[in-house]
Amino acid sequence: MTDSAIAISCVVPAYQSASMIARCLASILAQTGITPEIVVVDDSSTLDVRACVDALAVHHPQIRYAAGARTGRPADNWNLGLERARGRYVVLVHHDETLIDPLYLRRAVDRLDAGGGGLLVASHELAGDGGRSRFALVAGLARRLRLPPWTLYGANWLGPTASVVFSPRADVRFDPDLTWLVDVDFYARLLAGRQALLRDDAVSVRSLRHPDQITARIHPRRLALMETRSLAGRPDRGLRGWRGGVLILYAALRVPPWRWFDNDSRPAPAGAMATRWRIPR
């Protein structure tokens, strides 16, 4: 597959779970009407994921494997995938996410082509919850209120990365110093200034809730306040002036007042995940 023929790249960050990665890759390979490039970036400490990917790549040459540096920061692995991706559009599909609509990628590419590129957000569901997640509910409200992209910092209404298909930019990468707002920061900067935002109401992505997720290791409200407060002082994030003040106030209202100046976050338990996520302090 030549670079010019690649409409979309699926970047699949993997860590330690061959069973999850197999299910994730199967859902991408089941997409119809399009042949996506699949870039698996793996910073596992075992060879299980690589063995699974190598076995599938024998029959599916669009799958490529890249070993990531084991820095303990997931964003480094994600950025490696962005550097290796060659498609006009990119979607990050984490190993605990699956594509449940077989026409999702074809539809996303067609709509982005028609709209001149930009970013498309699809709806999703959480496995076992029997319906749409709170992200989908907030996204619906954001759509009705026509909230501008900078409000992503406060509302965090995108959901899992697999629900977002975008035109890549070489100057925009995930910030490894962020944890709770790392996706929000990335997509808000990607949209900044000149990119269109499209929405797809079809439920196309399923996300699996499991104990090793970052949300199980942190106090998200306190961390959201910390990171919003930090981002508001950085001019490259477009949050100077009244926008930064509004978002800090919004984040503060989600946190009990006696914890506004508490920079401690929940420590990760002992084990492999303890060094997997670097929690800012």
Beta strands, then each sheet from edge to edge (+ up, - down):
strand 1: 8-14
strand 2: 37-42
strand 3: 63-67
strand 4: 89-92
strand 5: 97-99
strand 6: 119-126
strand 7: 164-166
strand 8: 197-207
sheet 1: 3+ 2+ 1+ 4+ 7- 6+ 8+ 5-
end
